[in-house]
Amino acid sequence: MQKNFSYPLIVEDIAAAEKDKATQDFLWGFVREQVEEEATAQGIVDKIKRAGDAGIFFIDSQLGQR
């Protein structure tokens, strides 16, 4: 999985140059959220791989309860 944070970081550089603290905070919050969601998705993929064919329905029912 390729991680490319270049666009938010370029915008963050502009916000820093303009001393726009609100935009900087928003962008870093966005990046943190994306990293968190990527970790969640990777955790789900890992569970599915470990469960194999026999456990896929169990994993599905667990995720359905979220």
N, C-alpha and C positions, 0 to 999 in steps of 0.2 A: 504494500500500500504506500503510495507516494504521499509525502507530506509537503505541502507547498503553502507556506504562509506569506509569500512575498507580497501579494496585493494588500492585505491588511497592514503589513509592516511599512510599505511605501506610504500608504495613507497616514499611518501613525507618524512617520517622519515629517510629513507635511504638517500634521496637527502640532507636532512638537515645535517645528519652526515657527508656526503661527501662535504658539503658546496657548493652544486650544485644549485645555485640560479635560473638559467634558468629552470631547471627541476621543482623546487618548484613552480615557477610562472606559468609554463605550467599546472601543476597538479591542482593548485588552480583555474586557469581559467577553466579547464575542469569541476571541481566540481561545480563551479558557473553556468556554462552553463547547466549542468544537472539539477540543482535545478530550474533554470529558465524554462527549457523545461518541467519539471514535473509540475510546477505551471501553465504553458500554457495548458498542457493537462488536468489538473484538472479543469481549468476554462471552457474548452470546455465540459467536462463531466457534470459539474454543469449546464451549459446552456442547454444542451440536456435534463437533468432531469427536469429542470424548464419548458422547452418548451412542454414536453409531446408529445403525438402522433400527436396532431394538429399542433404543431409548428416545428416539426422535419425538414420539407422541407424548412422552412424559415431559420433555423439554417444552414442547408446544403448549401443553396444559399449564406448565409453570409460567411461561411468558404470557399466556392469556389471562392470568390472574393479576398481572401488574396493573 
